[in-house]
Amino acid sequence: MSLLKLSSAMSRPDFKAKVEGYISGALGEYVKAEVAERNGYTKYVQHWRGEVERLIWFELPIFLEEQTTKTNFDRRRIVDEIVQEYQPQFLSWMNSTRTTLASNYFRFEKRKTDFKLPDANTSAAAFWLMVEQSVDSALENSND
């Protein structure tokens, strides 16, 4: 039993919302790192990648392994539902991130239209593979 056992049992919708928070948070940080790296802004890349690692490889697995629920449901199915919802939006996340980086981080250095995007298919495949591996590992180790 983990010392990090979470205390209160969650409903399926609350559980799904929490998992979605980890995944969408990691996705946002991942896309920022990818766009920044593609445009030579390496100063921020390691920080954003560190956030992805924290969310995907530490917080999400602990939550999946240890969170108790009010009813028994398929945790993998919840993750799959979230992935199905977010996968088609990857390119729009990149475009939105390009706008955010141009206006909030590098506003005096480049216009939004000057920011190059990394290959969306390659970046998306790498991100979703990371999520899949983390979830697989967590669910193999879970107490369910």
N, CA, C and O atoms as a GROMACS GRO file, in nm:
protein
  576
    1MET      N    1   0.084  -0.118   0.000
    1MET     CA    2   0.000   0.000   0.000
    1MET      C    3   0.089   0.125   0.000
    1MET      O    4   0.190   0.130   0.070
    2SER      N    5   0.051   0.221  -0.076
    2SER     CA    6   0.128   0.344  -0.091
    2SER      C    7   0.101   0.442   0.022
    2SER      O    8  -0.010   0.447   0.076
    3LEU      N    9   0.201   0.517   0.056
    3LEU     CA   10   0.184   0.625   0.154
    3LEU      C   11   0.101   0.739   0.096
    3LEU      O   12   0.051   0.824   0.170
    4LEU      N   13   0.088   0.739  -0.036
    4LEU     CA   14   0.015   0.846  -0.103
    4LEU      C   15  -0.131   0.810  -0.129
    4LEU      O   16  -0.195   0.872  -0.213
    5LYS      N   17  -0.184   0.711  -0.059
    5LYS     CA   18  -0.322   0.668  -0.079
    5LYS      C   19  -0.415   0.787  -0.067
    5LYS      O   20  -0.411   0.861   0.032
    6LEU      N   21  -0.497   0.805  -0.167
    6LEU     CA   22  -0.589   0.919  -0.169
    6LEU      C   23  -0.710   0.884  -0.085
    6LEU      O   24  -0.756   0.770  -0.084
    7SER      N   25  -0.763   0.983  -0.013
    7SER     CA   26  -0.857   0.955   0.093
    7SER      C   27  -1.001   0.930   0.050
    7SER      O   28  -1.057   0.827   0.088
    8SER      N   29  -1.063   1.015  -0.024
    8SER     CA   30  -1.206   0.999  -0.049
    8SER      C   31  -1.234   0.932  -0.182
    8SER      O   32  -1.163   0.954  -0.281
    9ALA      N   33  -1.337   0.850  -0.184
    9ALA     CA   34  -1.376   0.779  -0.304
    9ALA      C   35  -1.440   0.876  -0.403
    9ALA      O   36  -1.515   0.966  -0.364
   10MET      N   37  -1.410   0.857  -0.529
   10MET     CA   38  -1.461   0.947  -0.633
   10MET      C   39  -1.564   0.877  -0.720
   10MET      O   40  -1.560   0.755  -0.738
   11SER      N   41  -1.654   0.957  -0.774
   11SER     CA   42  -1.748   0.906  -0.873
   11SER      C   43  -1.676   0.898  -1.008
   11SER      O   44  -1.568   0.955  -1.025
   12ARG      N   45  -1.735   0.827  -1.103
   12ARG     CA   46  -1.676   0.814  -1.235
   12ARG      C   47  -1.656   0.950  -1.301
   12ARG      O   48  -1.548   0.976  -1.354
   13PRO      N   49  -1.758   1.040  -1.302
   13PRO     CA   50  -1.737   1.171  -1.365
   13PRO      C   51  -1.626   1.253  -1.300
   13PRO      O   52  -1.550   1.321  -1.369
   14ASP      N   53  -1.616   1.246  -1.168
   14ASP     CA   54  -1.509   1.319  -1.099
   14ASP      C   55  -1.372   1.259  -1.130
   14ASP      O   56  -1.274   1.330  -1.149
   15PHE      N   57  -1.368   1.127  -1.134
   15PHE     CA   58  -1.244   1.057  -1.167
   15PHE      C   59  -1.200   1.095  -1.309
   15PHE      O   60  -1.083   1.127  -1.331
   16LYS      N   61  -1.293   1.092  -1.402
   16LYS     CA   62  -1.262   1.126  -1.540
   16LYS      C   63  -1.214   1.270  -1.551
   16LYS      O   64  -1.119   1.298  -1.624
   17ALA      N   65  -1.278   1.362  -1.480
   17ALA     CA   66  -1.237   1.503  -1.484
   17ALA      C   67  -1.095   1.520  -1.433
   17ALA      O   68  -1.018   1.600  -1.487
   18LYS      N   69  -1.059   1.447  -1.330
   18LYS     CA   70  -0.924   1.456  -1.274
   18LYS      C   71  -0.820   1.401  -1.373
   18LYS      O   72  -0.715   1.462  -1.393
   19VAL      N   73  -0.849   1.287  -1.433
   19VAL     CA   74  -0.758   1.228  -1.532
   19VAL      C   75  -0.744   1.323  -1.650
   19VAL      O   76  -0.634   1.345  -1.701
   20GLU      N   77  -0.856   1.380  -1.693
   20GLU     CA   78  -0.854   1.476  -1.804
   20GLU      C   79  -0.766   1.596  -1.770
   20GLU      O   80  -0.696   1.648  -1.856
   21GLY      N   81  -0.770   1.640  -1.646
   21GLY     CA   82  -0.686   1.751  -1.604
   21GLY      C   83  -0.538   1.720  -1.617
   21GLY      O   84  -0.460   1.804  -1.663
   22TYR      N   85  -0.499   1.599  -1.578
   22TYR     CA   86  -0.359   1.560  -1.593
   22TYR      C   87  -0.318   1.555  -1.739
   22TYR      O   88  -0.214   1.608  -1.778
   23ILE      N   89  -0.401   1.492  -1.821
   23ILE     CA   90  -0.368   1.475  -1.962
   23ILE      C   91  -0.369   1.608  -2.036
   23ILE      O   92  -0.277   1.637  -2.113
   24SER      N   93  -0.471   1.689  -2.016
   24SER     CA   94  -0.476   1.818  -2.087
   24SER      C   95  -0.366   1.911  -2.039
   24SER      O   96  -0.311   1.988  -2.118
   25GLY      N   97  -0.334   1.907  -1.910
   25GLY     CA   98  -0.224   1.988  -1.859
   25GLY      C   99  -0.092   1.948  -1.921
   25GLY      O  100  -0.013   2.033  -1.962
   26ALA      N  101  -0.068   1.818  -1.928
   26ALA     CA  102   0.054   1.768  -1.991
   26ALA      C  103   0.057   1.801  -2.139
   26ALA      O  104   0.162   1.837  -2.193
   27LEU      N  105  -0.056   1.790  -2.205
   27LEU     CA  106  -0.064   1.822  -2.347
   27LEU      C  107  -0.029   1.968  -2.372
   27LEU      O  108   0.045   1.999  -2.465
   28GLY      N  109  -0.081   2.057  -2.290
   28GLY     CA  110  -0.049   2.199  -2.305
   28GLY      C  111   0.099   2.227  -2.289
   28GLY      O  112   0.157   2.303  -2.366
   29GLU      N  113   0.161   2.167  -2.188
   29GLU     CA  114   0.304   2.186  -2.164
   29GLU      C  115   0.387   2.122  -2.276
   29GLU      O  116   0.488   2.178  -2.318
   30TYR      N  117   0.344   2.007  -2.323
   30TYR     CA  118   0.415   1.938  -2.430
   30TYR      C  119   0.415   2.020  -2.558
   30TYR      O  120   0.518   2.036  -2.624
   31VAL      N  121   0.300   2.071  -2.593
   31VAL     CA  122   0.290   2.149  -2.716
   31VAL      C  123   0.372   2.277  -2.706
   31VAL      O  124   0.436   2.318  -2.803
   32LYS      N  125   0.372   2.342  -2.589
   32LYS     CA  126   0.457   2.462  -2.572
   32LYS      C  127   0.604   2.425  -2.594
   32LYS      O  128   0.676   2.498  -2.662
   33ALA      N  129   0.648   2.314  -2.537
   33ALA     CA  130   0.787   2.272  -2.553
   33ALA      C  131   0.819   2.243  -2.699
   33ALA      O  132   0.925   2.282  -2.748
   34GLU      N  133   0.729   2.175  -2.768
   34GLU     CA  134   0.752   2.141  -2.908
   34GLU      C  135   0.761   2.265  -2.997
   34GLU      O  136   0.852   2.276  -3.080
   35VAL      N  137   0.669   2.358  -2.979
   35VAL     CA  138   0.669   2.480  -3.061
   35VAL      C  139   0.791   2.566  -3.028
   35VAL      O  140   0.856   2.618  -3.118
   36ALA      N  141   0.822   2.579  -2.900
   36ALA     CA  142   0.938   2.660  -2.860
   36ALA      C  143   1.067   2.599  -2.916
   36ALA      O  144   1.152   2.671  -2.968
   37GLU      N  145   1.081   2.468  -2.905
   37GLU     CA  146   1.202   2.404  -2.957
   37GLU      C  147   1.212   2.421  -3.108
   37GLU      O  148   1.321   2.449  -3.160
   38ARG      N  149   1.104   2.406  -3.178
   38ARG     CA  150   1.103   2.419  -3.325
   38ARG      C  151   1.148   2.558  -3.368
   38ARG      O  152   1.200   2.577  -3.478
   39ASN      N  153   1.126   2.657  -3.280
   39ASN     CA  154   1.158   2.796  -3.312
   39ASN      C  155   1.282   2.847  -3.242
   39ASN      O  156   1.310   2.967  -3.243
   40GLY      N  157   1.358   2.756  -3.182
   40GLY     CA  158   1.486   2.793  -3.123
   40GLY      C  159   1.480   2.859  -2.986
   40GLY      O  160   1.579   2.918  -2.943
   41TYR      N  161   1.368   2.849  -2.917
   41TYR     CA  162   1.355   2.907  -2.784
   41TYR      C  163   1.380   2.800  -2.678
   41TYR      O  164   1.288   2.759  -2.606
   42THR      N  165   1.502   2.756  -2.669
   42THR     CA  166   1.537   2.644  -2.582
   42THR      C  167   1.534   2.679  -2.434
   42THR      O  168   1.531   2.590  -2.350
   43LYS      N  169   1.535   2.806  -2.402
   43LYS     CA  170   1.536   2.849  -2.262
   43LYS      C  171   1.418   2.789  -2.183
   43LYS      O  172   1.432   2.756  -2.066
   44TYR      N  173   1.304   2.775  -2.246
   44TYR     CA  174   1.183   2.729  -2.179
   44TYR      C  175   1.155   2.580  -2.197
   44TYR      O  176   1.077   2.522  -2.121
   45VAL      N  177   1.217   2.519  -2.295
   45VAL     CA  178   1.182   2.384  -2.334
   45VAL      C  179   1.198   2.284  -2.219
   45VAL      O  180   1.108   2.205  -2.193
   46GLN      N  181   1.309   2.288  -2.150
   46GLN     CA  182   1.333   2.191  -2.044
   46GLN      C  183   1.232   2.206  -1.931
   46GLN      O  184   1.187   2.105  -1.875
   47HIS      N  185   1.195   2.328  -1.897
   47HIS     CA  186   1.094   2.348  -1.792
   47HIS      C  187   0.961   2.283  -1.833
   47HIS      O  188   0.901   2.210  -1.755
   48TRP      N  189   0.917   2.311  -1.955
   48TRP     CA  190   0.789   2.256  -2.001
   48TRP      C  191   0.794   2.105  -2.013
   48TRP      O  192   0.696   2.037  -1.981
   49ARG      N  193   0.905   2.051  -2.058
   49ARG     CA  194   0.917   1.905  -2.065
   49ARG      C  195   0.918   1.843  -1.925
   49ARG      O  196   0.865   1.734  -1.904
   50GLY      N  197   0.977   1.914  -1.831
   50GLY     CA  198   0.974   1.868  -1.692
   50GLY      C  199   0.832   1.861  -1.638
   50GLY      O  200   0.799   1.770  -1.562
   51GLU      N  201   0.750   1.956  -1.676
   51GLU     CA  202   0.609   1.955  -1.634
   51GLU      C  203   0.535   1.837  -1.696
   51GLU      O  204   0.452   1.774  -1.631
   52VAL      N  205   0.565   1.808  -1.822
   52VAL     CA  206   0.503   1.692  -1.888
   52VAL      C  207   0.541   1.565  -1.814
   52VAL      O  208   0.455   1.482  -1.784
   53GLU      N  209   0.668   1.550  -1.784
   53GLU     CA  210   0.715   1.431  -1.714
   53GLU      C  211   0.649   1.420  -1.577
   53GLU      O  212   0.606   1.311  -1.537
   54ARG      N  213   0.640   1.530  -1.505
   54ARG     CA  214   0.577   1.527  -1.372
   54ARG      C  215   0.431   1.481  -1.382
   54ARG      O  216   0.387   1.395  -1.306
   55LEU      N  217   0.358   1.539  -1.476
   55LEU     CA  218   0.216   1.506  -1.489
   55LEU      C  219   0.193   1.364  -1.541
   55LEU      O  220   0.110   1.290  -1.488
   56ILE      N  221   0.266   1.326  -1.646
   56ILE     CA  222   0.242   1.198  -1.712
   56ILE      C  223   0.310   1.082  -1.640
   56ILE      O  224   0.251   0.974  -1.629
   57TRP      N  225   0.431   1.101  -1.592
   57TRP     CA  226   0.506   0.989  -1.535
   57TRP      C  227   0.500   0.981  -1.383
   57TRP      O  228   0.542   0.880  -1.326
   58PHE      N  229   0.449   1.085  -1.317
   58PHE     CA  230   0.443   1.081  -1.171
   58PHE      C  231   0.299   1.094  -1.121
   58PHE      O  232   0.246   1.002  -1.060
   59GLU      N  233   0.237   1.208  -1.148
   59GLU     CA  234   0.104   1.234  -1.089
   59GLU      C  235  -0.006   1.146  -1.146
   59GLU      O  236  -0.084   1.088  -1.070
   60LEU      N  237  -0.015   1.133  -1.278
   60LEU     CA  238  -0.120   1.050  -1.338
   60LEU      C  239  -0.111   0.904  -1.293
   60LEU      O  240  -0.212   0.847  -1.253
   61PRO      N  241   0.006   0.842  -1.299
   61PRO     CA  242   0.012   0.702  -1.254
   61PRO      C  243  -0.025   0.683  -1.108
   61PRO      O  244  -0.095   0.588  -1.073
   62ILE      N  245   0.021   0.772  -1.022
   62ILE     CA  246  -0.015   0.760  -0.881
   62ILE      C  247  -0.166   0.771  -0.865
   62ILE      O  248  -0.227   0.694  -0.791
   63PHE      N  249  -0.226   0.866  -0.934
   63PHE     CA  250  -0.371   0.881  -0.926
   63PHE      C  251  -0.441   0.755  -0.976
   63PHE      O  252  -0.531   0.704  -0.910
   64LEU      N  253  -0.401   0.705  -1.093
   64LEU     CA  254  -0.465   0.586  -1.149
   64LEU      C  255  -0.450   0.464  -1.059
   64LEU      O  256  -0.542   0.384  -1.046
   65GLU      N  257  -0.334   0.451  -0.998
   65GLU     CA  258  -0.308   0.334  -0.913
   65GLU      C  259  -0.378   0.341  -0.779
   65GLU      O  260  -0.426   0.240  -0.729
   66GLU      N  261  -0.385   0.459  -0.721
   66GLU     CA  262  -0.421   0.470  -0.581
   66GLU      C  263  -0.559   0.528  -0.551
   66GLU      O  264  -0.610   0.507  -0.441
   67GLN      N  265  -0.619   0.598  -0.642
   67GLN     CA  266  -0.746   0.663  -0.612
   67GLN      C  267  -0.857   0.560  -0.596
   67GLN      O  268  -0.876   0.474  -0.682
   68THR      N  269  -0.930   0.570  -0.487
   68THR     CA  270  -1.045   0.482  -0.467
   68THR      C  271  -1.167   0.545  -0.534
   68THR      O  272  -1.176   0.667  -0.548
   69THR      N  273  -1.258   0.460  -0.574
   69THR     CA  274  -1.378   0.506  -0.643
   69THR      C  275  -1.503   0.452  -0.575
   69THR      O  276  -1.499   0.351  -0.506
   70LYS      N  277  -1.614   0.523  -0.596
   70LYS     CA  278  -1.741   0.482  -0.535
   70LYS      C  279  -1.795   0.354  -0.597
   70LYS      O  280  -1.854   0.271  -0.529
   71THR      N  281  -1.773   0.340  -0.724
   71THR     CA  282  -1.815   0.217  -0.794
   71THR      C  283  -1.696   0.166  -0.874
   71THR      O  284  -1.599   0.239  -0.898
   72ASN      N  285  -1.704   0.043  -0.915
   72ASN     CA  286  -1.596  -0.015  -0.995
   72ASN      C  287  -1.622   0.016  -1.142
   72ASN      O  288  -1.730  -0.011  -1.194
   73PHE      N  289  -1.524   0.073  -1.209
   73PHE     CA  290  -1.535   0.101  -1.352
   73PHE      C  291  -1.398   0.084  -1.415
   73PHE      O  292  -1.296   0.079  -1.346
   74ASP      N  293  -1.398   0.076  -1.546
   74ASP     CA  294  -1.277   0.052  -1.622
   74ASP      C  295  -1.196   0.181  -1.637
   74ASP      O  296  -1.236   0.271  -1.711
   75ARG      N  297  -1.087   0.189  -1.568
   75ARG     CA  298  -1.003   0.310  -1.571
   75ARG      C  299  -0.940   0.332  -1.708
   75ARG      O  300  -0.926   0.446  -1.754
   76ARG      N  301  -0.903   0.224  -1.774
   76ARG     CA  302  -0.846   0.236  -1.907
   76ARG      C  303  -0.948   0.294  -2.004
   76ARG      O  304  -0.913   0.374  -2.092
   77ARG      N  305  -1.071   0.255  -1.990
   77ARG     CA  306  -1.176   0.308  -2.078
   77ARG      C  307  -1.190   0.459  -2.060
   77ARG      O  308  -1.212   0.531  -2.158
   78ILE      N  309  -1.177   0.506  -1.940
   78ILE     CA  310  -1.183   0.650  -1.915
   78ILE      C  311  -1.069   0.720  -1.989
   78ILE      O  312  -1.091   0.821  -2.056
   79VAL      N  313  -0.949   0.668  -1.976
   79VAL     CA  314  -0.835   0.727  -2.045
   79VAL      C  315  -0.858   0.723  -2.196
   79VAL      O  316  -0.832   0.821  -2.266
   80ASP      N  317  -0.906   0.610  -2.246
   80ASP     CA  318  -0.933   0.599  -2.390
   80ASP      C  319  -1.034   0.703  -2.437
   80ASP      O  320  -1.019   0.759  -2.545
   81GLU      N  321  -1.137   0.728  -2.358
   81GLU     CA  322  -1.237   0.830  -2.393
   81GLU      C  323  -1.173   0.969  -2.403
   81GLU      O  324  -1.203   1.046  -2.494
   82ILE      N  325  -1.086   0.999  -2.310
   82ILE     CA  326  -1.019   1.129  -2.310
   82ILE      C  327  -0.926   1.140  -2.431
   82ILE      O  328  -0.924   1.243  -2.498
   83VAL      N  329  -0.852   1.036  -2.458
   83VAL     CA  330  -0.761   1.037  -2.574
   83VAL      C  331  -0.841   1.055  -2.702
   83VAL      O  332  -0.803   1.134  -2.789
   84GLN      N  333  -0.952   0.984  -2.715
   84GLN     CA  334  -1.037   0.996  -2.834
   84GLN      C  335  -1.086   1.140  -2.853
   84GLN      O  336  -1.098   1.188  -2.966
   85GLU      N  337  -1.114   1.207  -2.743
   85GLU     CA  338  -1.161   1.345  -2.750
   85GLU      C  339  -1.050   1.443  -2.787
   85GLU      O  340  -1.073   1.537  -2.864
   86TYR      N  341  -0.931   1.422  -2.734
   86TYR     CA  342  -0.823   1.518  -2.752
   86TYR      C  343  -0.736   1.494  -2.875
   86TYR      O  344  -0.680   1.589  -2.929
   87GLN      N  345  -0.724   1.370  -2.922
   87GLN     CA  346  -0.638   1.341  -3.037
   87GLN      C  347  -0.669   1.428  -3.159
   87GLN      O  348  -0.577   1.484  -3.218
   88PRO      N  349  -0.795   1.440  -3.199
   88PRO     CA  350  -0.823   1.519  -3.319
   88PRO      C  351  -0.794   1.669  -3.303
   88PRO      O  352  -0.787   1.742  -3.401
   89GLN      N  353  -0.777   1.713  -3.181
   89GLN     CA  354  -0.756   1.855  -3.154
   89GLN      C  355  -0.608   1.893  -3.147
   89GLN      O  356  -0.576   2.009  -3.119
   90PHE      N  357  -0.519   1.800  -3.170
   90PHE     CA  358  -0.377   1.826  -3.150
   90PHE      C  359  -0.326   1.944  -3.232
   90PHE      O  360  -0.259   2.031  -3.179
   91LEU      N  361  -0.358   1.947  -3.361
   91LEU     CA  362  -0.312   2.056  -3.446
   91LEU      C  363  -0.370   2.190  -3.401
   91LEU      O  364  -0.300   2.291  -3.403
   92SER      N  365  -0.494   2.191  -3.360
   92SER     CA  366  -0.552   2.318  -3.312
   92SER      C  367  -0.484   2.362  -3.182
   92SER      O  368  -0.470   2.482  -3.158
   93TRP      N  369  -0.443   2.266  -3.097
   93TRP     CA  370  -0.367   2.300  -2.977
   93TRP      C  371  -0.234   2.364  -3.017
   93TRP      O  372  -0.189   2.460  -2.954
   94MET      N  373  -0.171   2.311  -3.121
   94MET     CA  374  -0.043   2.368  -3.167
   94MET      C  375  -0.064   2.511  -3.218
   94MET      O  376   0.014   2.600  -3.184
   95ASN      N  377  -0.166   2.532  -3.297
   95ASN     CA  378  -0.193   2.667  -3.347
   95ASN      C  379  -0.225   2.765  -3.235
   95ASN      O  380  -0.179   2.879  -3.235
   96SER      N  381  -0.304   2.720  -3.140
   96SER     CA  382  -0.337   2.803  -3.025
   96SER      C  383  -0.212   2.834  -2.942
   96SER      O  384  -0.195   2.946  -2.894
   97THR      N  385  -0.127   2.735  -2.927
   97THR     CA  386  -0.003   2.753  -2.851
   97THR      C  387   0.090   2.849  -2.923
   97THR      O  388   0.156   2.931  -2.859
   98ARG      N  389   0.095   2.840  -3.052
   98ARG     CA  390   0.178   2.934  -3.129
   98ARG      C  391   0.132   3.076  -3.099
   98ARG      O  392   0.216   3.165  -3.079
   99THR      N  393   0.003   3.100  -3.096
   99THR     CA  394  -0.051   3.232  -3.065
   99THR      C  395  -0.014   3.274  -2.923
   99THR      O  396   0.028   3.387  -2.899
  100THR      N  397  -0.030   3.181  -2.829
  100THR     CA  398   0.002   3.210  -2.689
  100THR      C  399   0.149   3.244  -2.671
  100THR      O  400   0.183   3.341  -2.604
  101LEU      N  401   0.236   3.164  -2.730
  101LEU     CA  402   0.380   3.189  -2.718
  101LEU      C  403   0.417   3.322  -2.782
  101LEU      O  404   0.497   3.398  -2.727
  102ALA      N  405   0.359   3.350  -2.897
  102ALA     CA  406   0.390   3.476  -2.966
  102ALA      C  407   0.344   3.596  -2.886
  102ALA      O  408   0.413   3.698  -2.882
  103SER      N  409   0.229   3.586  -2.822
  103SER     CA  410   0.176   3.702  -2.751
  103SER      C  411   0.222   3.712  -2.606
  103SER      O  412   0.234   3.823  -2.554
  104ASN      N  413   0.248   3.601  -2.541
  104ASN     CA  414   0.282   3.606  -2.398
  104ASN      C  415   0.430   3.590  -2.366
  104ASN      O  416   0.480   3.651  -2.271
  105TYR      N  417   0.500   3.509  -2.443
  105TYR     CA  418   0.640   3.481  -2.410
  105TYR      C  419   0.739   3.556  -2.498
  105TYR      O  420   0.840   3.608  -2.450
  106PHE      N  421   0.711   3.562  -2.626
  106PHE     CA  422   0.809   3.615  -2.720
  106PHE      C  423   0.750   3.729  -2.802
  106PHE      O  424   0.781   3.742  -2.920
  107ARG      N  425   0.667   3.811  -2.740
  107ARG     CA  426   0.587   3.908  -2.816
  107ARG      C  427   0.668   4.011  -2.893
  107ARG      O  428   0.620   4.063  -2.994
  108PHE      N  429   0.787   4.041  -2.850
  108PHE     CA  430   0.865   4.144  -2.920
  108PHE      C  431   0.967   4.083  -3.016
  108PHE      O  432   1.037   4.155  -3.088
  109GLU      N  433   0.975   3.952  -3.018
  109GLU     CA  434   1.077   3.887  -3.098
  109GLU      C  435   1.027   3.839  -3.234
  109GLU      O  436   1.099   3.847  -3.333
  110LYS      N  437   0.906   3.789  -3.240
  110LYS     CA  438   0.850   3.734  -3.364
  110LYS      C  439   0.700   3.758  -3.369
  110LYS      O  440   0.634   3.767  -3.266
  111ARG      N  441   0.649   3.767  -3.490
  111ARG     CA  442   0.504   3.767  -3.507
  111ARG      C  443   0.455   3.623  -3.505
  111ARG      O  444   0.530   3.530  -3.533
  112LYS      N  445   0.329   3.606  -3.472
  112LYS     CA  446   0.270   3.473  -3.467
  112LYS      C  447   0.291   3.398  -3.599
  112LYS      O  448   0.322   3.279  -3.599
  113THR      N  449   0.273   3.466  -3.707
  113THR     CA  450   0.284   3.401  -3.837
  113THR      C  451   0.426   3.358  -3.871
  113THR      O  452   0.447   3.276  -3.960
  114ASP      N  453   0.524   3.412  -3.799
  114ASP     CA  454   0.664   3.373  -3.821
  114ASP      C  455   0.702   3.247  -3.744
  114ASP      O  456   0.807   3.188  -3.770
  115PHE      N  457   0.619   3.206  -3.649
  115PHE     CA  458   0.648   3.086  -3.572
  115PHE      C  459   0.621   2.962  -3.656
  115PHE      O  460   0.514   2.948  -3.716
  116LYS      N  461   0.718   2.874  -3.660
  116LYS     CA  462   0.703   2.749  -3.732
  116LYS      C  463   0.643   2.645  -3.637
  116LYS      O  464   0.669   2.647  -3.516
  117LEU      N  465   0.563   2.557  -3.692
  117LEU     CA  466   0.508   2.447  -3.614
  117LEU      C  467   0.585   2.320  -3.643
  117LEU      O  468   0.624   2.295  -3.757
  118PRO      N  469   0.608   2.238  -3.541
  118PRO     CA  470   0.668   2.108  -3.566
  118PRO      C  471   0.567   2.020  -3.640
  118PRO      O  472   0.449   2.055  -3.650
  119ASP      N  473   0.613   1.909  -3.691
  119ASP     CA  474   0.522   1.817  -3.758
  119ASP      C  475   0.420   1.765  -3.656
  119ASP      O  476   0.454   1.699  -3.559
  120ALA      N  477   0.293   1.797  -3.682
  120ALA     CA  478   0.187   1.764  -3.587
  120ALA      C  479   0.170   1.613  -3.570
  120ALA      O  480   0.147   1.566  -3.459
  121ASN      N  481   0.182   1.537  -3.677
  121ASN     CA  482   0.165   1.392  -3.667
  121ASN      C  483   0.273   1.327  -3.583
  121ASN      O  484   0.244   1.241  -3.499
  122THR      N  485   0.397   1.368  -3.604
  122THR     CA  486   0.508   1.313  -3.527
  122THR      C  487   0.496   1.352  -3.379
  122THR      O  488   0.513   1.267  -3.291
  123SER      N  489   0.468   1.479  -3.353
  123SER     CA  490   0.455   1.526  -3.216
  123SER      C  491   0.339   1.459  -3.144
  123SER      O  492   0.351   1.417  -3.029
  124ALA      N  493   0.226   1.449  -3.213
  124ALA     CA  494   0.109   1.385  -3.152
  124ALA      C  495   0.136   1.238  -3.122
  124ALA      O  496   0.103   1.189  -3.014
  125ALA      N  497   0.197   1.168  -3.216
  125ALA     CA  498   0.227   1.026  -3.194
  125ALA      C  499   0.317   1.008  -3.072
  125ALA      O  500   0.296   0.917  -2.992
  126ALA      N  501   0.418   1.093  -3.058
  126ALA     CA  502   0.509   1.082  -2.944
  126ALA      C  503   0.436   1.110  -2.812
  126ALA      O  504   0.459   1.041  -2.712
  127PHE      N  505   0.350   1.211  -2.812
  127PHE     CA  506   0.277   1.244  -2.688
  127PHE      C  507   0.183   1.131  -2.648
  127PHE      O  508   0.183   1.088  -2.533
  128TRP      N  509   0.102   1.084  -2.743
  128TRP     CA  510   0.004   0.981  -2.708
  128TRP      C  511   0.071   0.848  -2.672
  128TRP      O  512   0.018   0.773  -2.591
  129LEU      N  513   0.187   0.820  -2.731
  129LEU     CA  514   0.261   0.701  -2.692
  129LEU      C  515   0.308   0.712  -2.547
  129LEU      O  516   0.301   0.616  -2.471
  130MET      N  517   0.354   0.829  -2.509
  130MET     CA  518   0.397   0.853  -2.372
  130MET      C  519   0.280   0.832  -2.275
  130MET      O  520   0.296   0.768  -2.170
  131VAL      N  521   0.164   0.885  -2.309
  131VAL     CA  522   0.046   0.868  -2.224
  131VAL      C  523   0.011   0.719  -2.214
  131VAL      O  524  -0.014   0.668  -2.105
  132GLU      N  525   0.010   0.651  -2.327
  132GLU     CA  526  -0.024   0.509  -2.329
  132GLU      C  527   0.071   0.427  -2.243
  132GLU      O  528   0.027   0.342  -2.166
  133GLN      N  529   0.200   0.453  -2.254
  133GLN     CA  530   0.299   0.378  -2.176
  133GLN      C  531   0.282   0.404  -2.026
  133GLN      O  532   0.292   0.312  -1.945
  134SER      N  533   0.258   0.528  -1.991
  134SER     CA  534   0.240   0.563  -1.850
  134SER      C  535   0.116   0.496  -1.793
  134SER      O  536   0.119   0.441  -1.683
  135VAL      N  537   0.008   0.502  -1.866
  135VAL     CA  538  -0.118   0.442  -1.822
  135VAL      C  539  -0.105   0.290  -1.813
  135VAL      O  540  -0.149   0.229  -1.716
  136ASP      N  541  -0.044   0.230  -1.914
  136ASP     CA  542  -0.023   0.084  -1.911
  136ASP      C  543   0.054   0.043  -1.786
  136ASP      O  544   0.016  -0.052  -1.718
  137SER      N  545   0.160   0.114  -1.759
  137SER     CA  546   0.242   0.082  -1.641
  137SER      C  547   0.161   0.100  -1.512
  137SER      O  548   0.167   0.015  -1.423
  138ALA      N  549   0.088   0.208  -1.503
  138ALA     CA  550   0.011   0.235  -1.382
  138ALA      C  551  -0.096   0.131  -1.360
  138ALA      O  552  -0.115   0.083  -1.249
  139LEU      N  553  -0.167   0.095  -1.466
  139LEU     CA  554  -0.276  -0.001  -1.450
  139LEU      C  555  -0.226  -0.143  -1.424
  139LEU      O  556  -0.296  -0.223  -1.362
  140GLU      N  557  -0.107  -0.174  -1.471
  140GLU     CA  558  -0.046  -0.304  -1.438
  140GLU      C  559  -0.015  -0.310  -1.289
  140GLU      O  560  -0.022  -0.417  -1.228
  141ASN      N  561   0.020  -0.196  -1.232
  141ASN     CA  562   0.058  -0.191  -1.091
  141ASN      C  563  -0.057  -0.160  -0.998
  141ASN      O  564  -0.040  -0.164  -0.876
  142SER      N  565  -0.176  -0.131  -1.053
  142SER     CA  566  -0.288  -0.087  -0.967
  142SER      C  567  -0.341  -0.204  -0.884
  142SER      O  568  -0.318  -0.322  -0.914
  143ASN      N  569  -0.411  -0.167  -0.781
  143ASN     CA  570  -0.466  -0.266  -0.688
  143ASN      C  571  -0.601  -0.318  -0.731
  143ASN      O  572  -0.663  -0.397  -0.659
  144ASP      N  573  -0.650  -0.277  -0.848
  144ASP     CA  574  -0.782  -0.322  -0.893
  144ASP      C  575  -0.777  -0.462  -0.946
  144ASP      O  576  -0.879  -0.516  -0.989
   0.00000   0.00000   0.00000
